[in-house]
């Protein structure tokens, strides 16, 4: 079937919720994807930080094949070994003591919201329900996660929103302190804002939030959906700060391409969930957990991949900084590991389109910020290829 016919069917049968590029991707291996016309692209989007090990990593594929032959789904009325083994791996490599499994980052955030409210009421016996979140944040698109997302453009036409959220500026601990009141039960924050423009807070920000939460008996909850699973050069972004949260939401890279989300929590916070208080039909299914186990095995093996992420991220940042010096319309370059943003003084859709024509998939967020989230297996040579393409494209402006 020719590409134009496939896209026509997409427009006819699929709801118009995405501004899609005019190509149909049919295959992926490692850093590369291929469209229905056989053209090859280097993927610096990686499914929006999902394909952390690249496309169709062989160990993940084999794990899925083996598990699919044994057991794909079973109700959470029963135990299943892949779920238990994955939970054990996550706990042993994080601050957490307990895990709740779901299917996406949004669902993990919904679970965090419910856990925070229930913790205040059932454990602390306080009628507290408000959660402080940060302007520019993005936490998801279901109604609770949408209300937690402090960007008005996402709220339009979905009002009234779920009550109980107070918005303050990002990277401003004093604003959080001022926002705490008798109704506050938690603070929810991204260690680095992704959709909001790859905003990296100053050193000490998370420590200050931790102190505020400790003084006021609040839960500190991190949205590690985009920053987790090695994206910043450590398994979790909070590890760069020396600060441990009470709760953290995971998804995206956790399944290396399979849909899975998780909520990590300390025993103190997790005691708020009891049988019947929350659940998920597909959460922690054996197939998704098998993929996540294989993904974690690769990330943690031999301490090779994560240090390379930091090294390649520094190379990427420095290369973009060199472009900033060369082109006056580049306002800023920022990021950590392989989550990097380049802010321009114009809307960057045209740059995304130009890169597509040159065989590179990149992303634009907040209208004028190029966001780079390549698979963690990216090489310096592949980074340099993109830099060369950007140099040529920028030179034509």
ZITA-V208346 format. One record per backbone hydrogen bond with DSSP energy under -1.0 kcal/mol. CO is the residue of the C=O (numbers start at 1). NH is the residue of the N-H. Records with the same first field share a line. If there is no record, write none. Layout:
# ZITA-V208346
CO=NH  NH
This chain:
# ZITA-V208346
2=6
3=7
4=8
5=9
6=10
7=11
8=12
9=13
10=14
15=17
18=20
21=23
24=36
27=34
29=32
30=55
31=43
32=29
33=41
34=26  27
35=38
39=35
41=33
42=361
44=373
45=49
46=50  51
50=52
51=54
52=376
55=30
57=61
58=62
59=63
60=64
61=65
62=66
63=67
64=68
65=69
67=70  71
72=287
75=78
80=84
81=85
82=86
83=87
84=88
85=89
86=90
87=91
88=92
91=94
98=265
100=263
102=261
104=108
105=109
106=110
107=111
108=112
109=113
110=114
111=115
112=116
113=117
114=118
115=119
116=120
117=121
118=122
119=123  124
120=126
126=128
130=185  186
131=166
132=188
133=168
134=137
142=146
143=147
144=148
145=149
149=151
150=136
151=154
152=155  156
155=158
164=131
166=133
168=135
172=176
173=177
174=178
175=179
176=180
181=184
183=129  130
185=219
186=132
187=221
189=223
193=199
194=197  198
199=193
202=205
204=208
205=209
206=210
207=211
208=212
209=213
210=214
211=215
212=216
213=218
219=187
220=246  247
221=189
222=224  249
224=228
230=233
231=338
235=229  230
236=239
237=240
238=241
246=266
247=222
248=264
249=224
250=262
251=254
252=255
255=258
261=102
262=250
263=100
264=248
265=97  98
266=270
267=271
269=272
270=273
274=277
282=285
285=289
286=290
287=291
288=292
289=293
290=294
291=295
292=296
293=297
294=298
295=299
296=300
297=301
301=304
304=308
305=309
306=310
307=311
308=312
309=313
310=314
311=315
312=316
313=317
314=318
315=319
316=320
317=321
318=322
319=323
320=324
321=325
322=326
323=327
327=330
329=345
332=343
334=341
336=339
339=336
340=372
341=334
342=370
343=331  332
348=352
349=353
350=354
351=355
352=356
353=357
354=358
355=360
356=359
359=42
361=44
363=371
365=369
366=368
367=348
368=344
369=365
370=342
371=363
372=340
375=378
379=383
380=384
381=385
382=386
383=387
384=388
385=389
386=390
387=391
388=392
389=393
390=394
391=395
394=397
